[in-house]
Amino acid sequence: MKLYVGVTDTTWFHNLAAQEPPVPDINFWKPGGGAFVALEPGSPFAFKLKAPVNKIAGVGFFHSYTALPLRLMWETFGIRNGRDTYE
């Protein structure tokens, strides 16, 4: 089984961790697109916070990859994108 470690923004992580009730799924996105082929569905996906923290802060399980325009990504996932607003 493969494990992928995604380096992520601390603000993104804390924004999602603060949601009440906890969100059941999230959108881990990257600017600029490009297909994500590193994992198969069900594989573990670890979230490592950027420096200066440099620690694994959580883990989830990969579901799927879909390229979406920014507006549709926001309409689909809303705050599960790790931000409070589209702007």
N, C-alpha and C positions, 0 to 999 in steps of 0.2 A: 504494500500500500504506500502510495506517495503522500507526502506532507508538503504543503506549500506555505512559505512564510511571506506574508504581504507586509511590507513596511508601510506604516500608516501615520497620518497626522494625529497628534495628540488631541487637538480640538475636535476632530471627527470622532475619535474614540470616546472622549468624555461627554460629548453631546449625545451620543447614542446610549451610553451607560446611564445617563441621568433620566432617561425616559421612564415615565410611570404611567401605566404598567410597562414592563420591559417589552420591547418590540420583538415579535417572533422571527422576523427575518430582516436582513439589511441589504443594502446595495453597496458593495465594495467596488468603487469605480476608479478609473485612472484617466487623467486628461490625455487627450490625443488619440484615444482609442487603440486599435490593434487587437486582434483576436486573442483570447485567453485560452490556451490549449494545454496548460500545465497539469490540470487535474481532470479526473473523471468524476461524474456525479457521485456524491456520498463521501468523497475524500476529505480529510481534515484540512482546514485552512486556518493557520495561526496568524494572529495580528500582533506585529511587533511595532512598538512605538518608536518614532524617530529619536535621534539624539536631542537632548542629553539623557533621556530615560533609557533607551536601548534595552527594553525588556519585552517579553511576550506578555500581552495584556489580556488576551482572550483567544478563544478558538471557536470555530463554527464548522459547518460541513458544506462543501461546495454543492450548489444545485445546478446552475447553468450559466452560460455566457450569452448575452445578447447585446448587440450594438444598438444604441438608441440615441436619437437626437436629444440634446440637453433638455429641452422643454418637455418632451415625452418622458424622459427619465424622471424629471421632477413630478410630473403628473402621476406617474406610476408609483413611485416610492416615497414622495414627499419627504418628511423628516427622517425617513429611514435611509436617506442619502447622507446623513450625518451633519446636516445643516438645518437651521431653523427656517430659512426662507430660500426661495429660488434665487434671489439676488445674491 
